[in-house]
Amino acid sequence: MGQIAVITGGTAGIGLACAEKLHEEGATVVMSGRSAERGRKAVARLGSGERARYIPCDVTDPRQIVGLIEETVDEHRRIDVLINSAGGVTDDGRLVEQQDDEALTRAFDLNVNSAFLACRAALPHMLPRGYGRIINMSSLAGKTGVAGLVGYTTAKHALIGYTKTLAKEVTARGVTVNAVCPGITDTEMVSGALRNAIENSGADFGEAAAHYTGDLGRMVEPAEVAVLVATLVSAQSGAISGTAFSLDGGFSQF
């Protein structure tokens, strides 16, 4: 594969699974996250060496996002793949009428603005070469509403809209942009923030999980998401752009 890939939120969950899969296929992987300890463990899990690197980055800080991209390019002379996997649930289960004024701001900073800023920083290094692959990690919540998760669901819907708009602007210039929308996935976020938000809204997490897993009847595995991502960022995927791919056991069916 030989690509240079930057993965925000790449030290855990879906991001780490994507890092492992791309590294396995020959990519040089730069993983970002806020925890140096997680970063160290992620690099060790990939076998260290010259093809795995951790760069600390808080994606809610625009300067750090620019620094992540620039440091990668300084070291590797290019960036081929950007996977915006950083994100998460900022909601606490409160319903819309109970939310404070900052509910959407928090969710957008983490789930939408971070991807916008990372793409903007990476595109000047992709467009002149006429090549790039961008993946924005949305969610099943980007295709349906979830009570008690107004910030998260609104942000993930917006991320799909951003993906489609950016694809209209850059696909003809060799850069593909797609969104991936996993259903409830077996990650730390599901066992922590997402579970708490759903339960705090008055819903039973087990019932909600059973509902949103669709015909699959189980949670999605991070490695399953990584397989799709690896396909979408391959050099042979140039005709695939502007699409939001569902991995939710047939729940959304679009």
C-alpha positions as CSV (number, residue, x, y, z in Angstrom):
1,M,0.0,0.0,0.0
2,G,2.7,2.4,1.0
3,Q,0.4,5.3,1.8
4,I,0.9,8.0,4.5
5,A,-2.2,8.0,6.7
6,V,-3.2,10.3,9.5
7,I,-5.9,9.1,11.8
8,T,-7.3,11.4,14.4
9,G,-8.6,9.5,17.4
10,G,-6.3,6.7,16.3
11,T,-5.3,5.4,19.7
12,A,-8.5,3.6,20.6
13,G,-11.7,2.1,19.3
14,I,-12.5,2.4,15.6
15,G,-9.5,4.7,15.0
16,L,-7.1,2.2,16.3
17,A,-8.7,-0.7,14.4
18,C,-8.3,1.4,11.2
19,A,-4.6,2.1,12.1
20,E,-4.0,-1.6,12.6
21,K,-5.6,-2.6,9.3
22,L,-3.8,0.1,7.2
23,H,-0.5,-0.7,8.9
24,E,-1.0,-4.4,8.1
25,E,-1.5,-3.4,4.5
26,G,1.7,-1.5,4.3
27,A,0.8,2.1,5.2
28,T,2.7,4.4,7.4
29,V,0.3,5.4,10.1
30,V,0.3,8.6,12.2
31,M,-2.1,8.3,15.1
32,S,-3.3,11.2,17.1
33,G,-5.0,11.5,20.5
34,R,-4.9,13.3,23.8
35,S,-3.4,10.6,25.9
36,A,0.3,10.0,25.6
37,E,0.0,6.7,27.4
38,R,-2.6,5.5,24.9
39,G,-0.4,6.7,22.1
40,R,2.5,4.7,23.4
41,K,0.4,1.6,23.7
42,A,-1.0,2.1,20.2
43,V,2.4,2.4,18.6
44,A,3.6,-0.7,20.5
45,R,0.5,-2.6,19.3
46,L,1.4,-1.9,15.7
47,G,5.0,-3.1,16.3
48,S,6.6,0.3,16.5
49,G,9.2,0.7,13.8
50,E,9.3,3.5,11.2
51,R,5.7,3.0,10.0
52,A,3.9,3.8,13.2
53,R,3.9,7.2,15.0
54,Y,1.9,9.0,17.7
55,I,1.5,12.7,17.7
56,P,-0.5,14.3,20.5
57,C,-3.5,16.3,19.4
58,D,-6.6,17.7,20.9
59,V,-8.9,18.1,17.9
60,T,-10.9,20.8,19.5
61,D,-7.8,23.1,19.3
62,P,-7.4,24.4,15.7
63,R,-3.6,25.0,16.2
64,Q,-3.0,21.5,17.3
65,I,-4.8,20.1,14.2
66,V,-2.7,22.2,11.9
67,G,0.4,21.1,13.8
68,L,-0.6,17.4,13.4
69,I,-0.8,17.8,9.6
70,E,2.3,19.9,9.2
71,E,4.4,17.6,11.4
72,T,3.3,14.6,9.3
73,V,4.2,16.4,6.1
74,D,7.5,17.6,7.4
75,E,8.5,14.1,8.3
76,H,7.0,12.1,5.3
77,R,6.8,14.8,2.6
78,R,3.2,14.1,1.9
79,I,-0.2,12.9,3.2
80,D,-2.2,10.4,1.2
81,V,-5.0,9.5,3.7
82,L,-6.9,11.4,6.3
83,I,-9.3,9.5,8.6
84,N,-11.2,11.8,10.9
85,S,-12.1,9.3,13.6
86,A,-11.9,11.6,16.6
87,G,-15.3,12.3,18.1
88,G,-17.6,11.2,20.8
89,V,-20.7,11.7,22.8
90,T,-20.9,15.1,24.6
91,D,-24.5,14.6,25.6
92,D,-25.6,13.5,29.1
93,G,-29.1,12.2,28.1
94,R,-31.0,15.4,28.7
95,L,-33.8,16.0,26.3
96,V,-33.9,19.0,24.0
97,E,-36.0,21.2,26.3
98,Q,-33.6,20.6,29.1
99,Q,-30.4,21.4,27.2
100,D,-28.1,24.4,27.8
101,D,-27.1,26.9,25.2
102,E,-23.7,25.2,24.6
103,A,-25.0,21.7,23.8
104,L,-24.6,21.9,20.1
105,T,-21.4,23.9,20.3
106,R,-19.6,21.2,22.3
107,A,-20.8,18.4,20.0
108,F,-19.9,20.3,16.9
109,D,-16.4,21.2,18.1
110,L,-15.6,17.6,18.7
111,N,-17.4,15.9,15.9
112,V,-17.7,18.4,13.0
113,N,-15.4,21.3,13.4
114,S,-12.4,19.0,14.0
115,A,-13.0,17.2,10.7
116,F,-13.5,20.5,8.9
117,L,-10.2,21.9,10.2
118,A,-8.3,18.7,9.5
119,C,-9.5,18.5,5.9
120,R,-8.7,22.2,5.4
121,A,-5.2,21.6,6.7
122,A,-4.6,18.4,4.6
123,L,-6.1,19.5,1.3
124,P,-3.2,21.8,0.3
125,H,-0.9,18.8,0.5
126,M,-3.3,16.5,-1.5
127,L,-4.8,18.7,-4.3
128,P,-1.5,19.8,-5.9
129,R,-0.6,16.1,-6.3
130,G,-4.0,15.2,-7.6
131,Y,-4.5,12.5,-5.0
132,G,-6.0,12.0,-1.6
133,R,-8.4,9.9,0.4
134,I,-10.5,11.3,3.2
135,I,-12.8,9.4,5.5
136,N,-15.1,11.2,8.0
137,M,-16.3,8.9,10.7
138,S,-20.0,9.6,11.2
139,S,-22.5,7.1,12.8
140,L,-25.8,5.4,12.7
141,A,-26.8,8.6,14.6
142,G,-25.9,10.5,11.5
143,K,-28.9,8.8,9.7
144,T,-31.5,8.6,12.5
145,G,-32.5,10.5,15.6
146,V,-31.7,9.1,19.1
147,A,-33.5,10.6,22.1
148,G,-31.2,12.1,24.6
149,L,-28.4,12.6,22.1
150,V,-29.4,15.8,20.4
151,G,-25.8,17.2,20.1
152,Y,-24.3,13.9,18.9
153,T,-27.0,13.1,16.4
154,T,-27.1,16.7,15.0
155,A,-23.4,16.8,14.7
156,K,-23.1,13.4,13.0
157,H,-25.8,14.4,10.5
158,A,-23.9,17.6,9.8
159,L,-20.7,15.7,9.2
160,I,-22.4,13.7,6.4
161,G,-23.5,17.0,4.8
162,Y,-20.0,18.3,5.1
163,T,-18.7,15.2,3.5
164,K,-21.0,15.4,0.5
165,T,-20.2,19.1,0.0
166,L,-16.5,18.6,0.2
167,A,-16.7,15.7,-2.2
168,K,-18.4,18.0,-4.8
169,E,-15.5,20.3,-4.5
170,V,-12.5,18.0,-4.7
171,T,-13.4,14.7,-6.3
172,A,-12.7,16.0,-9.8
173,R,-9.3,17.0,-8.6
174,G,-8.3,13.5,-7.4
175,V,-9.4,13.6,-3.7
176,T,-12.2,11.3,-2.6
177,V,-14.3,12.1,0.5
178,N,-16.6,9.6,2.1
179,A,-18.4,9.1,5.4
180,V,-18.6,5.8,7.3
181,C,-21.6,5.3,9.6
182,P,-21.1,2.4,12.0
183,G,-24.0,1.2,14.1
184,I,-23.5,0.6,17.8
185,T,-20.0,-0.6,17.9
186,D,-18.1,-2.5,20.7
187,T,-15.9,0.3,21.8
188,E,-15.1,2.1,25.0
189,M,-17.3,5.0,24.0
190,V,-20.3,2.6,23.8
191,S,-19.5,1.1,27.2
192,G,-19.1,4.6,28.7
193,A,-20.5,7.9,27.4
194,L,-23.0,6.5,25.0
195,R,-24.4,4.0,27.5
196,N,-24.7,6.7,30.2
197,A,-26.4,9.2,27.8
198,I,-29.0,6.7,26.7
199,E,-29.7,5.5,30.3
200,N,-29.9,9.1,31.6
201,S,-32.5,9.9,29.0
202,G,-34.8,7.3,30.6
203,A,-34.2,4.5,28.0
204,D,-32.9,1.1,28.7
205,F,-29.5,0.6,27.1
206,G,-30.0,-3.1,26.4
207,E,-33.3,-2.4,24.6
208,A,-31.8,0.5,22.7
209,A,-28.8,-1.6,21.6
210,A,-31.1,-4.4,20.5
211,H,-33.2,-1.9,18.5
212,Y,-30.3,-0.2,16.8
213,T,-28.3,-3.4,15.9
214,G,-31.0,-4.3,13.4
215,D,-30.9,-7.7,11.8
216,L,-27.3,-8.2,12.9
217,G,-28.4,-8.9,16.4
218,R,-25.0,-7.8,17.9
219,M,-22.7,-4.9,18.1
220,V,-20.5,-4.0,15.2
221,E,-16.8,-4.9,15.7
222,P,-14.2,-2.1,15.1
223,A,-12.3,-4.5,12.8
224,E,-15.4,-4.7,10.6
225,V,-15.4,-0.9,10.2
226,A,-11.7,-1.0,9.4
227,V,-12.1,-3.4,6.5
228,L,-14.5,-0.9,4.8
229,V,-12.2,2.0,5.5
230,A,-9.2,0.2,4.0
231,T,-11.2,-0.4,0.8
232,L,-12.3,3.2,0.6
233,V,-8.8,4.6,1.0
234,S,-7.1,2.3,-1.5
235,A,-5.6,3.6,-4.7
236,Q,-8.3,1.7,-6.6
237,S,-11.2,3.5,-5.0
238,G,-11.1,6.7,-7.0
239,A,-14.6,6.4,-8.3
240,I,-16.1,6.2,-4.8
241,S,-16.8,9.6,-3.3
242,G,-19.5,11.6,-1.6
243,T,-21.2,8.6,-0.1
244,A,-22.2,7.8,3.5
245,F,-21.7,4.1,4.0
246,S,-23.8,2.3,6.7
247,L,-22.5,-0.6,8.8
248,D,-25.5,-1.1,11.1
249,G,-26.8,-4.6,10.4
250,G,-29.4,-3.3,8.0
251,F,-31.1,-1.0,10.4
252,S,-30.9,2.2,8.3
253,Q,-30.9,0.5,4.8
254,F,-29.5,3.6,3.1
